[in-house]
């Protein structure tokens, strides 16, 4: 089935133009090239429609009450408007440039402060807990948002399998960085591989999941196949994709965006509309899929999940720990 890339909505038009342009100025200021990147080195010109993608149903998963009242973002919008710099910096790049990526076979290495370091296949990860659908609001630091019906399992189940020691205070997630199948990795846009991290209590929170699908189907390459992190009360960049290593540490890991922009992207990345990004307001957002003139809506504290997660940050200065 062909997944058509919408040509009537440009990422620069959906994202406010000042945000779209300032994001790229930030990268260029760090000495990186944005445009040539993925499209030139993969031999595909911007705007070229990508090859047909195989879509596969997930055989069995349970339905949950998470987000059942939400209006879902359409499948085509979810899968053609992505941040996945390993495949390019523009929102449409991942859907185009990830077509050669092979998410199977796949193993995840469990390392660090654990009783038994080991490797586990993606198939065995699926067996750790029943898969279930959870509809989560997802908010990007750039001001756009989506409502996505993820299919996955609680991260806590994988952590229990890993058997972390008492010294483990943080969980570090390391994504694949393969220049052969990920053209963006051939360009020094970021320090590769992509690294994200959570505090242990954040990782164990019931809302945190390892997603393996969306809309009842296997996760598309451009959305982080075969497995990605989903933390719905944080900005989207916390969701490491195509994870190959999970490392338990005593010290807070230096994540990719902390390394690249420490004054703009902190470790916590909790959605907080009262704290502006240095170059734009975080008070409102625009839902993808509503057209060029979709109204801006007020952003809620912790992306609307304050009742579920707010207690973890009691006494923490959320301006200093952004």
N, C-alpha and C positions, 0 to 999 in steps of 0.2 A: 504494500500500500504506500502510495506517495504521501509524504508529509509536506504539504506546500508551505514555502516560506512566504509570509505576507509581504508583498512589495509595496503596499500602499501606506504602511506605517513604518517610518524609520525610527531607529533607536534614539536619534537625536531629537525627534519630535515627541516621542512618548516621554522620555526623560526631559525635564526642563533644560532648555538649551544652555543656560549658564552652568548647570551641573554637568551636563554632557561634556562641555568644552573644558571646564576647570579640572575634571578628572584626568583628562588627557594632558593638560598642562602640567599637572602634578607628575605624571609619568615622564614626560619629556624633560622636566626640570631635573629628574634623577638621572638623565643621560640615556634614556631609552628611546627606541624608535617604535612607533605604534602602527603605522599603516602597512609597511611592507610585510612585516610579521608573518602571520599564518597564511594569508591568501597567496602571497608571492611565492613563498618557499614550497607550498604544496601544489603550485601550478594551477590554482583555481582563482579566477578573478572574482572580486566582490560582486554580489548579486547573482552569481551563477547558481542555478537551482541544484540542490544536492541529490545524490542518488537515492533510490528507493530504500527505505529503512524497513527492516523486518520487525514486526510487532508480535509479541508472544504473550498470551494470557498467563497469569499466575494461577496454577491449578487450584489452590485452596488457600483462603485467608478469611479471617473473621471480620465482621463489621463491628465498629465501635460507635459510641455516641459522640466522640470527639468531633466538634465542628459540624454536626449534622444540620445546624441552622444556617450555615454559611452558603453563599452563592459561589459556586466553583468557578475558577478561571478555566477557560477552554484548553483542551489538550494541545492544540496547535500553538497557542500562546505560550504555554508552559514549556514546550519543547523547541521553540524557535527564538526565544528571547532569554538568553542565559549569560551569566558570568562564569566562564570556565577558561581562564587565560592560557591553559595548556593547549587550547585549540584556537586562540586568537583573542584580541581585546575588544572587538565589537560584539554587540549582543547577538548578532546573527551568525557569527563565526563558528561557534561550537556545533551547531546543527549541520553546517557544511563540512567542516574539516575533521569531524570525528568519525566519518563514515568508514575509515580504514582501521579504526581502533577495534581490537579484539578483547572483550572482557572475559574470555574463557580460554583455557583453564585459568583459575584464579585462586591464589592462596594469600592469607594474611598472616604476617609474622607478629607474634606477641612477645614483647621484649621488656627489659628493665626490671623494676621492682616487683617481680612475680615469683611464685614458688617454683614454677616449671615453665621456663621459656619454651615456646613451641610455635609450630605453624599449623594453621587450620584452613581447610578448603572452604570456599564459599558455600558448597553444598552442605558441609557439616555445620556451618554457621546457621543455615536455615533451620537446622534440626534443634537448635538450642531452645527455641520457644516457638509457639504457634505464630504465624504471620498474621498481622491484622492491619486493617485500613484505619488511618487517622487523618482527618481533614484538619490541616493547620493553616493559619494565616502566616505568611512569610513576608518579611519586610527587608528591603534592600537599603543600604546606607545612602544610595543616590536618590531615594525618594519614591521608588515604585514598589508595589506590593502585589502579591498573588494569594490565592487560596487554592491549596494543592491537596488532592486526596492521595497521600503517601501510603504505600504498603511496606511494612517493615516489622522489626522486632525491637523490644526495649533494649537499649544499650546496656542496661544493668545485667541482663542475662549473659551478655558476652563478657562483661567484667567479672561476673561470678565464675564463669568458666576459666578466665585468666588467672584467678586466685592471686590477686595482688597482695603484697606484704603490708605490714603496718606502716612502713615508711612511704608508701605510695600516697602522695597528696594531689597529684595532677595526672591527667591522661593526655598524651600527645598523639596526634593523628597525622600520619605521613602519607601523602598521595603519590601515586605513580608519576614518574617523570621520564617518559620514554620518547626520545627525539625521533625515533623511527615512525611512530604512529601518532605523536602529539607535536604537530609542527610548531606550536607556540613555544615549546621548550627549547627550540633551537635559537630563540631570540632572548636576550637577557632582560626580559620585561620585569621579572621578579627573580629572587634567589630560589632556584629549584633544588629539591622538590618542595612542593607546597606543604606547609606545616600549619596545623591548627592545634588548639589545646583547650581543655576544660579543667576546672577544679573538680575534685573527686565527687563532691556532693552534687555538682551540676550534672556530671556524667551519670550519676545514679538516679537523678530525678526521673519520675515516671514519664514525663513529657519527652525526654530525650530518646530518640530512636536511631537505629541504623536502617535506613531506607533501602529497599531492594526493588522497588517498583512504584508506579503511580498510575492512577486510573485503572487499577486491576491488571496492569501489564508490567512485564519486566522493564526495569529502569532503562531508558534510552541512553546511549553513549553520552550525549550532550548534557544529560542531567546527572552524570556521575556514576555510570555503570561500572561494576556490578553492584557496588555498595557505597553509600555516602552517609555522612552524618547529618542529622536534622535536629536543630535546637530552636524551637519556634519562638522563644522569647528574646532571641538575639538577632542581630543583623545577619543577613544571609551569608556574608563572607565567612562566618564561623562554620559553615557546613562543608567541611572538607570532602572532596569527591574522589572516586576511584582509589579508595584507601588500600594500601598494601602493608602498612605497619601501624601497630598500636603499641605505644611505649608508656610504661608507668614510671613516673619520676617523683622525686622528692621536691625538686625545685620547679618553679613556674617556667614552662618552655617559652622560648622566644618564637612567636608565631611569625608567619610570612609577612603579614601586613604590619606587625609591630616592627619588624626589621626594615621594611621599605618606607614606612611613614609613621614613625613613633609618635609624632605630635598629633596625628589624625586618627590612628587606628590602634586602640588599646587592646589589652588581653580580654577584657570582659565582653565588650561589644553588646551590652544589654540595650535593648530598644528603650531610649529615654528621650521623649519629645522635649523635655525641659533643658536638655544639654545640646546645643548646636554643634554640628560639625564645624571646624574652623572656617569653612568656605561656604556653608549653606545651612539653612534651618532644617531641623529634624521634626518640626512640629506637625507637619502634614505629609500626606502621601497620595499617590495616584494609583488606582488599581489598573493593572495591565488588562487589556481586552475591552476597555470601555470606549475606545476610539480616541482620536486626537484631542477631543475636548471633554474627556471624562473629568468630573469634578474632583478637586482635592478634598480629602477627608482628614479629620483630625487623627493623629497617631496616638495610640494609647500606651500608657506606661507598660513596659515589659510586653509590648505588642498585644496587650489585652489579657495576658496570662499572670497578672500580678497576684491573684489569689493563690495560684499554684506554686509560684516561685519567689514571691517577694520576701518571704521569711529568710531565705538564704543570704540576703544582703542586708539584714538588719544591722545597723551601726556602721556600714561600709559607706564611705564617701563616694557617691556615684558620679561626682564631677571629676574627682581625682582618679578614680578607678573606672575609666570609661571603656 
